[in-house]
Amino acid sequence: MYIQTKAPQTIHIMYGTVLKVNGQLVHPDPGDSWFSAEYNRRTGHYTGIPAKAVIEINPGSYGVLDPSGDVSSC
């Protein structure tokens, strides 16, 4: 199962989707999951999920980039 989390360009995805299967936290396959900065999307590949499992999806952690705190422009 692939789950893609997309955010507006003003929000930075810091940690991908949080997935629970039958109440247990499941982590994506690190070798087959990726982040696209161009489209601000995080894609996670989850394996071994039973067909009739109860699935809970949370978009994960995100943050708002505040350009006023950018000291490189000073």
N, C-alpha and C positions, 0 to 999 in steps of 0.2 A: 504494500500500500504506500503510495506517495502522497504526502500532505504538503501543500504549498501555502505559506503565510506571506501575504503581500501587504505592504504598508505604504502610505503616502510618502513622497520624497522628503517631507518635513519630519518624519519619524524614522529613527534608526533602530533596526532590529538587533538587539544585543544577544538574545538567546532564542533559539528556534521554538517551534511548537512543543507544547507539553501534552503528551498523549497518555491517557490511562486506558488500559484494557482490562475489563472485569475488576476494576478498582486498583489495579497494580500499575505503577509508573513504568512506561516502556520508552527506551531510548532508540533514536534512529541509528541506522548503520552508518558509522562515520566514514567509511570508504565510498559510500554511495549517497551522500547528502551534501548539499552545497548552498552557498549564498551568492546571489547575484547583486552586486552593488549598483549596476546599471539600471536594473528594474526594481531594486529594493525588495527582493523576494528571497525567502529562505525555503528550501525544499528538503524535506526529510524522507528517507526511505525506511519504512518499518516492515519487518518481516515476522513471520510466524504468528500472525493474528488469526484466531479461529473465525470461521464464517459467521457464527451467531453470537459473537462477543458483544458485550456492552462497551461502547467506546465513548470516552469523554475527551473533548479537544479544547485546549486553552491556547490562545495565540502566542503565549510566551512572554518574554520580557522585552520591552522596548523603551526608548528614550527619545526625547525631543532635543535636537541639536540647537543650541542657542548661539547664534553667530556673535552676539554682543560679548561673549566670554572668550572670543578668539583673540589671543594676544599676539598672534603672528602678524596681524595687520597693523600693529602699533609701530 
